[in-house]
Structures are given as structure tokens and as C-alpha cells.
Amino acid sequence: MTNKKQKLELTWIGKDEELKLEPRILIEDPSKSYGDKSSENMLIHGDNLLALKALEQDFAGKIKCIYIDPPFNTGAAFEHYDDSVEHSTWLSLMKSRLDFFEKLLSNDGSIFIHLDDNESDYLKVLMDETFGRKNFIARVTIDARSPSAFSTVNPGVFKASEYILWYAKDKTNFSENSMRIKRQPDYAYNKWLNNPDEPCSEWTFKSIADAYDQAPKPRTNRPDKLLEHFNSFIVNNAQHIWRPTEISDTGAGRATVETKMQSLKNPEKVFKVERNGHDPVYILNGSQISFYSKNVHEIDGELSATTFLTNIWSDIAWEGIANEGGVKFKKGKKPEKLIKRCFDLASTKNDWVLDSFLGSGTTAAVAHKMERKYIGIELGEHADTHCLTRLKGIVDGTDQSGISKSINWKGGGGFKFYNLAPSLLRRDTFGNFVIDENYNANMLAAAMCKHEGFKFYPDETLYWKHGKSTETDFIFVTTGFITAEQLDKVHSEMKTGESLLICAKAYAPECENHFANITIKKIPQMILGRCEFGKDNYDLNIIKATEAEAEESNEE
């Protein structure tokens, strides 16, 4: 008999391999940053796992919503990356990133991961393990493509669906926003109230067909135009339109049930039941009068017939998205409207959102237009060719594709462009680790702050205060030689209760243990062995396909 706690988990070769990631710094490229200089929005060019590590210190617990569209692992080569990864390698790629997502999400945050059926079931188990099965919100099925003559030459069931797995960081703290979507009017609402503004005792009724017969008609005989006009008539007159619905003797309130019985004894008379904090209930002939106005709402600036959103999304058009944002991204683009729906469900204005597989920049584009603060990460060259170009058009207001017109986007805002810094250490000609020559004094200080868990925050007057971990614990980074006399000078400027870590390339032997509240360490020796230096890519061979592979994939 064993007391060891066991759990259900997905296992594969390489799962427990520990990645010793270097905590890199991010370097802004002012020539590519654009728009409002005070903007906090971030476009990051570099390996997304290293970038997530770089964000961990400043953004842990701050991201409200994450949407990612990772490689589907379909076995087909694409123009901008090779989407064919051995199964266990793909799982390892996702696990390492899921661990960071869980750390970055706020306690009331959530994550959407978009996949097809090649890996979605395996990812569901992996996400249960990472986020907890109790924090599963929904599996959304998306109608992503329609069969055509070209795509259905092979017999069998045509695969039209894709999926989004949606998890909360902590479901007890999470609250999703309610949402309705457009639909054709419900023709079961076929009765008309002539005088809704009169007391209910004076209401008179007729059929909706009779009411429509008396309304002005369009000058056309086209059936589609006539139906469109009739649908508009329903939407614009929803306060007149109703249907009878059954009143449950067990589910309705006592007053409503009693009034129902009274109504059955008094046919053709309308009864009204007042309810504290709720709309009144109107009853006729033992049934509730249900008005269609409850199903009419404004969506994308237009009054529409609506229904509640379900976990099957078949109302988002994928045709025409190739030109969204003014950039091409074959087989990898997602509709702006799809990302907007995710953000509408799980975030509000000024919340932080993140996409670490940015691709053509759709997530950042939608976040910008919806006034979310965003972080977009992209390793490939299309961080420049696609994402940067697309976001500039949004800031300028020239991009009127996607959701721009529905939300009346006119431009504005801005973003900062960052590159992932090179590895702090490199090997010299003798195979020894040395500080990379690309690091200036400020970069080195910022990098060492990250390595030692300090916040880079240089003091305006005291040169030896480069950062702090608490209000009394500081760090000083220098490439100079530290002497005992210099140490005495620094100590004289320290306040009671303060402590200091000095990271220096070299120092005099007597500096060690010179003061109880000053620790001195030698760089780079102090950080050797902590992480993997010199590795710039953890994409596990998800790289740009050759032109021949891309052409072959397109032909297939």
C-alpha cells in the first residue's frame, strides 16, 4: 500500500526535460516604434519562449486574456513556417509555453487556444494538467471552411471544423461577458400588439401578417429583397411583436402561477404580474406574452435580431479575410471578427492581452482597435513584413478592413517595437564564457537585474543603485575593478537597514565579507550553469518552409 498521491496525466518522451532558459532583456528599436510615444503596447521580435521568459518578471499575474493560434501539426508545409512537427515534440513545445501562460495570466484571466483536430484532444488533457480540469470553460467548434469543387476532389467527410479550447486561470474569480449574435428573426413570434403604450387592460391584437399588409412595401418583386424588408419590419417593430409561451406550474413564481389560473377563467383578458427587480409578466389565456424586443439588440452598430452565443460558431465569415490588414498569410490567417469575439467574452478596455504566435498580426490588430493593451510576439521575418506594416496602418487609420468599420475605427494610439537581446554570454576563442560585446553598461545592468531577481530601476543620484528587489535591497553592476576603498565609499552612502549586491568583473580579495550588508560576486562566473547561453531559438524546428515545400502544399 502506498501513500504517494497519484494523478492522471499525459506522458511522452521528453516531457520532463527541463529547459534552462536565459532571462533575456528586451531592447526597443525606436526606428520601428510608431505612433503615441507613451503607448505601452508591445510588438516583440524574437523566439517566443525566450520572450515569455523575458516578460515573466514584469507581467506575471497581469495578463487578462491570451489568444494563441499555434502551429496545428498537420504535417503540411506552409509558407511562413513548417507545420510538421513530430507529435511528442509538439507537446513539448506547447507544455513549456503553457507553463508561462499560467504564470502570466491574472487570477481573473483566461486563455483561448485555437487548433484543429490533429492535436486538440491531446492539448485538452495537457491543459487540464496545467490549469486544472475545474477551470475548463468551453470547447468552441468553429465552422472554418466550406467545401468547394477544388477542395472536395477526394471522397470522404470534408473537414470544416476547427476548435478553440478556453480555460480560466481560476474559474472562481473569472466572469465571462454575456454575448448575443445576429440571426434571422424567429418567425414563431407571429402576433402583433396594436397599442403597447396603453394600459394592458386596453390592449388589442392582430396577426403580424395583417400588420405587415398595412405597412409600406419596397418597389421590387425580388423574393430576397421582400424577405429582407419583412425581416427589417420585425426588428424595427419588435416592441409590437410577441408569441404565447407556456408557464410552468413548478418553475414559475407563485404569483405568476396563481395569475395563470385566474387568466384561464377569464379568456381574452390580459393580466399583469409585477416582480421586484424584474420586468412584469403579462398573461393572456393562461400563457405568457413574450415580446420579441428582448431578442433585438445593437450589434456592430446595427439593430439586429439576435440569439445567445453558443459554443458552435458558424456565423463568422472566413471568405475575404486574405486582404484583412493589407497583408497576405496563406492558410494561417484568422478573421479579425473571431479574435474580437474572444476579447469581447473575456476582457474589457485597457486590459492586457497577449499572443505569442502572432503570425500576420491579427490579434494585435484587433486588440489595438478594441483599445486593449497588447503584447504580440513573433519570431519570423514577418514581425517586420506583416505585423509592423499592419499595425502602422491601424495607427494611421488607413486600415479599414476587418472590424474597423463596425467599430468606427479612425486611427490613433501607438506601439513600441522590441527585439530580444542577444545572449548575455558567448564563448571566446578559448572556449571560455565572456560578456557579449553588444552589451553596454545599461544593458548589462538590466540583464543582471533579471538574472538576480531585481527590478532595473537606476537611481538618479546614486550611481551604485541600478535596481532593487525591495525598498531596502539594491544591486550594483559594474565592469570595473572594485577596491576596498570604493567599497568603503559606497557603504558610507548606504542607509541603515539597506543591503547591496555588487556584480563586478573583478574585485580586490579584501572586498569579500568586508561589510555584512554588502555581497560581492564576480561576473560572468556567478551566473554560469544557471541557464543555457547562446541559444536563440526554442521553436523546435518550426521554421520557414522552402519555396518548393510551400508550392507543394498549396498544390495539395
Phi, psi and omega in degrees: 000137182237149177261359182295128181287128180250154178218157177277128181209161177267129181238154177199164180295125178096357183300318186270008178291123184273127176267124180263082187283138176280130178282087183287162171259163178253136182243120180289141172253096184301335180290342181250342173297152191211143175082214183306117183290343179269001182298143176264353181299141186233127169246116188246128177257117179158172178305130188288334178287317176295324178293320177297321176297320180295329182278340190306313186298318185269338188241004177303127179077013185245346185274122182279324185214133175242131170236127173227149178234076186287168175305135186283348184059051183274342185091004179250140179278140180242170185295319187258348173199157176273113187270015181251108181229136178304144192307309183293328178294319177299317179297320178295319177303315184286320183300314182298327180279323177301322179300320178289320180301319180297323179288322185284330183294142172288163182298336178255019183266175179208164183229137175247127175237124188259122182215172167254194188276004179292322184229359189299323181289322176293320179294325178302315179295319180294323179287326173302319182290321184280313186260345184095130183300330181292344182262008173292131179258307184194154165251114182267130175261128184247131172277097193262345182201156180248144177294140177226173181300323182287320188272355183241030178290334178269139181287163178119185181281124179284128181274108182254348190262149165231172188223151171236124173267128186238119180234147172266153171294315178211104187299335179291339179257352186270141176223112180276147179281137179289155183208143173239155180233161180291150173204169172292147178304150178274108185285357174292338173279090191238016180244155188234130174261120185289323192225069184296340182276351178275161174303146186298336179293343182251008182295144174232155190226160169203181180278157178294331178297318178294321179295320182289326178301330183271354182273154176298145183245153176288155180273074179200154175248005181290126182302321182294323179288324178294318178295320178299320179293318179296319178297320177294324177299318179295312183297317184282348180236030188299334181289345177267340194261137184207173173214153175279136176234148184291144175255119181285134179288340181254333184269335182276163178292162184300316182297322180293317179295318179296322179290327175302313180298320179294323180295322180297333178275349182229072183301150178068010176252134181268129177249150181237130178245114178283142179227129182294120179080002180225164176296149177293158176255128177255134186233132178224126178054038176082002179240153178281141172275108181258117184274144181287344182302334178292343181257006180249123182217163177274124177231128182053040176079010184230132176291126189217155167289138186223169170215166180290143176293136176248187178269014172242114184252100180243007186259002181261120183283133176259344178292135176089359183283349182303329183264359179299133179077357178074017179230148179262142178205084189302130172065005183239353186279147174240149182295141176302324182297328179294313179294321178301319180297317178299315181291325177297322182288327195233009181206169175226175182307136178076001173290151174279132175233156187219142169220117182262000172238065196293331176061244181272359175095012185300315184298314178296322180299313180293317180300319180297313181294329181269006177061038167266152171275135190226156171232121177241133183238131179214129182278320189290173180295342180286000166301325177271308189289331184248297188297311182298314179299315183295315183291327176298319178296327179288316178299317180289340183084006180279340178277107178247023178268180177061233183269003188305310184290324183292333178252008177060048181287129183241000181105175179119174180079197180184184179202161175247139181258127182237146168251145174289129181297154175294168179300140183296322183245145173225163177271137176276188184293343179262004179085009179267146178284131175227163179289131180301135184293346178287347182274116172275183186299317181293318179297317180297316179299316180296319181294316180293327174302315179296316181297326186260003177080027177255154174270123180292112185207076185300134178286145183286336184242324183263110187297337185270003176256090180271335181192175180212151175256332172222184180289348182234001184244119189236167178228144178230125182242129181212148174264359180278174179269125182267127177254167178297326179295318177297320180297320177299318181296315179297315182298325180293337180267353180280144179272162178301131179092351180277150175230156186217135170253123177253126177249111185230155177288330179200154178205158180291145183304326183288353179288333181293131180058025180291321177228143183292331183261012176234124176250133180238132181228158184258131174255141010269000187304326185295339183246358179297138178087347180285324185211176183266108180270149175086000178259121186252359187217118175242030182277002176055047175070018170275092188236172179297131179286157175288161179300323180296318179295318181296318179295318179297318180297317181296323179295321179294000000 
